[in-house]
Amino acid sequence: MQPISNTAPVLSLRDVTLAHGTHVVVRSCSCDVPLSGMTLLSGRNGAGKSTFLQALLGVVRPVHGALLLDGTPVEQGKARFGYMPQGRSEMPGRTEGALAIPALAHIRAALYGQRWGIWASSRNDKDALEAVLARVGIPNGPRSYVHRPLGQLSGGERQRVALAQALAPLQNLERAIVLLDEPLAALDTAGRDALLALLADLTSAGTSVVLTSHDMAGLAGMMSRNVTLMEETLHVCV
Amino acid sequence: MFAFEFMRHAALGCVLVSLLAGLVGWFLLLRGQAFAAHSLTHVGFSGAAGAVWLGCSPLMGMGAFSLIAGLVLGYERQQGRNPLNRDGVTGLVLSASLGLGMLFLHLSNGASSMVTTLLFGDVLGLSWASLQVLIGVTLLCCAALAVFGRPLLFASLNPEMALARGVPVRGLSVALMLVSALACAVCSEIAGALLSFSLMVGPAATALRLGLSPLWGMVSSVVMALALSLGGLALSWQTDVPVPFWIGAGALALYLAAGGVMRFVGLRVRAP
């Protein structure tokens, strides 16, 4: 367990009712959840873990109530969030064409994708790209797997690329909160251990990590806290 | 062959359309929207038939119908998460517009020569007025892609992440379909409603199969589209076989050759 510092980000739910279609994820829930270190968001399949993460990102809005990050609405803190969605191939836009594009282009797209118009990469852009590759342990040489199409990478390599995408737009890793949706789902034991070590390294740099999993076994001991979505409420266990 | 004015017009038309088809086609293929591109060209045919019935310019009718269909497809693409629904909507728009096209042709008493022109294109009959429209549309579409190309690439590669970062994913989808609608309308002028699809899809599919980065993918897609259209024009001049045949056959040949190249490269990488 990691101690919660005074500057640790705190997520506050104020009488929140959140739904995905007709399925209620949480109903009239009020609580404070510190997010320092690593937080496991667990719950059975279909409990609404992904919907909850999307609510933190401001993509899904609560039916009622307010979600606050350090006392302000989560939408205002959008720049602090990094996000790694589930690697489901049936999502709109996640096409065969996208899998044919080199992994480096996926990371670049996450890094520069919010800029409009024509412009050339600056020295700072190149430095930022190299920094994010180094942060997640992706080699940047000419023979690196990052130059291969995303569809040709192993599960572990893909997850590193996805993590690099999540971190790429973040300005300040110390204040950042990285949301990972089922990051361990498609990994073998070695891949899972490597990714967890990478996440532990991130938290030691001050980044808060929230990850979802329906499989709590083996993870609970590594987490700063466990938050469970169950029976339309959020159970926080520190 | 460039001693004749109609051939100079045809060559310039091919260059403009190749630029447009190569760029727009690459984004459409990247996003898995080849069927939408195919449908837009056919919808354009119905619009052109309607324009013939009303006595207007076919290109204007083609553009108007394609734009409306592009708006519907771009919006519907973001509804729900089942890809089958998107294709279903595209199919419905296509069948409804083709039915409307048949009605327009019936009302305009057949006009069979016009139908043939709309379906198969008439690159050798490009007037200077049509070329001016082509130049305007090409510049407009290229400028639009230059403005929203990067956010569109992000939204195409990872829509969930882009949405989370505040990128207007739905707006970009609609914008791309509107640009595609215009591109399809002008491509149909060159290769016809039936085969303009091959100029958009063939080079882009080949570029994606080669596993190139976005920049090189778009550049190679444009270069291949140029080779297909100008090569088709030259071969048509030599053999008297219609241009669309050479474009369609060439697109397939390029795609198969890219598969061979990738297999060869794969073998070399695996070899000790």
Interface residues (C-beta under 8 A of the other chain):
Chain A: Q54 L57 V59 K78 F81 Y83 M84 P85 E90 M91 P92 G93 R94 T95 E96 G97 A98 A100 I101 P102 L104 A105 H106 A109 A110 Y112 G113 Q114 R115 W116 G117 I118 R148 P149 Q152 Q165 A166 P169
Chain B: L29 L30 R31 G32 R77 Q78 R81 P83 R86 A146 V147 F148 R150 P151 L153 F154 A155 S156 L157 N158 P159 E160 M161 A162 L163 A164 R165 G166 V167 V169 L208 R209 G211 L212 S213 P214 G217
